[in-house]
Amino acid sequence: MQHIRKPAAGLLLAAMLLLSGCAPDEVKQEAKARKEAYQQAFTDKVKAAYGEDAALRKVECPVESRTATVTPEVTYYASDSLTGQILLDKKRYDAKYFPASDVLLDTVHTDDICNTVIASLPIAPEQIVRTIVTDTAFLEPMFPSDADTLDKALVPGNDVGLIFHIITKEDLSACRDTDFNSIPVLQQLSQDADYSRIQIISVKDTNRIDSLTGKLSELQFYPDQHPYVTDNTRPSRHDRGTKDAYDLYHIRNVIRLSQPQKHLPYSVEFCE
């Protein structure tokens, strides 16, 4: 089983704190009231799903915002959901509870669900050096608490969106002509998820893997051109400029699976 790294949450947390600080007092009070009103229901839902030993911590009702389409006016409001952390078997999992529908989303089964997809790929598991999976908002995917398998996660109405970034030391040339759409798990994912994309990136070595990981959401790979990125490895910002990502991050080749439209088979591209 692959260890799936969580996407960086620092910017999200900073944004939430900034929104909370900018919100009018009445919105903050509404968020506080919603937290107090539904925290017990949140706790009860967690214990019903995972047993009496499960605990809920850091419960909040976030302050969110929307910007008007005509004028740049920002409206703040208390979220319709509560967030928190589930403590289960000495591990922490992110959770979100929707009181109106009594639905609990969390990351308890995220690794197992995502590893089902990763295990179906025709690459050597022992050569994988890093895996990051996000939803379409580039956050760690959450699933309903009763969805402990990929089959259960992909039922209609769950609005599943998954983006896989898999970094391997294996040369992907042998997979150039692989029919990825004939793999049952990938067929299921492309047909039943609302959105999915898979990028498998082969690196010649792991010397730049941390820098590469930090740029994954920005890199777009195509068969006929290489992406260019700012070279942050140089000490002086005046010397940085842009550089071929393949050279900068020691990339050998890439296989990219993307969907031209929702629920259609993958378009598979080999990039080198």
Secondary structure, 3 states (H helix, E strand, C coil): CCCCECCCCHHHHHHHHHHHHHCCHHHHHHHHHHHHHHHHHHHHHHHHHHCCCCEEEEEECCEEEEECCCCCCEEEEECCCEEEEEEECCEEEEEEEECCCCEEEECCCHHHHHHHHHHHCCCCHHHEEEEEEECCCCCCCCEECCCCCHHHHCCCCCCCEEEEEEEECCCHHHHCCCCHHHCHHHHHHHHHCCEEEEEEEEECCCCCHHHHHHHCCCCCCECCECCEEECCCCCCHHHCCEEEHHHHHCEEEEEEEECCCCCCCCEEEEEC
